[in-house]
Amino acid sequence: MLYWPAMLLLLVAGVLLLVALAHGVACRRRLRDRRRMSATWRALLMLVFLALAAVAGAGGMALRGYRVLGAETPVATVIAHREGPQYWNIRLELPGGGTRDVPLNGDDFRLEAVVVKWKLPAELAGIPPLYRLDRLSGRYDDAGQASEARSTIYDLRAPGPDLFNLRRRYPQWLPMVDTVFGSGVYLPLVDGGRYRVSLMATGALVARPDPATARRLRGGAG
């Protein structure tokens, strides 16, 4: 049952509820006709179908919640080409078709986003978290080098109002918002590397290299 679609269980719950109501109406008619045995039987059937409807409805909501929490939304594809030692050309491809090419210094790429997470009722209803990409930057493996080397940081924010600031200044305007927070992810770069970045429904960014990139990362190629 864990693999049944949530909407199917909710639909079953609705049908069972209608059946329970039909038995309730029949029970009332039999009581009015003084057919007490038949009325008792109808009342028992009504309770059974009400219980089944409650179980199916609760199962549908619980299953829907788990699927929402387990879903992933693609947010970007990162493609790397090495131009020199610790120097890369990065192409950022967005799901809507937009692209951006930028030079990047460092050993890793780091992508950050601002995430809007809803309160539990809205989350269980299937409303996904909102996000906007915040910045793309390079990262050095050596902390000492990072403190001295030139850093590359690119602002990815779209122009317009910032929901993070609105939530902080006017929380009463957004009662269904649970929290607004930052999430980031980074992975080592390899020449020709391709990485898929997704947003989980929990609000965490995850990055995965494609199979060819993963093999090169395991081999230590840079």
Sequence and secondary structure as in RCSB ss.txt:
>XXXX:A:sequence
MLYWPAMLLLLVAGVLLLVALAHGVACRRRLRDRRRMSATWRALLMLVFLALAAVAGAGGMALRGYRVLGAETPV
ATVIAHREGPQYWNIRLELPGGGTRDVPLNGDDFRLEAVVVKWKLPAELAGIPPLYRLDRLSGRYDDAGQASEAR
STIYDLRAPGPDLFNLRRRYPQWLPMVDTVFGSGVYLPLVDGGRYRVSLMATGALVARPDPATARRLRGGAG
>XXXX:A:secstr
 TTS HHHHHHHHHHHHHHHHHHHHHHHHHHHTT HHHHHHHHHHHHHHHHHHHHHHHHHHHHHHHHHHH EEEE
EEEEEEEEETTEEEEEEE TTS EEEEEEESSEEEEEEEEEEE HHHHHTT   EEEEEEEEEE SSHHHHHHS 
  EEE   SS  HHHHHHH GGG TTEEEEEEEEEEEE  TT EEEEEEETTS EEEEE HHHHHHHHHT  
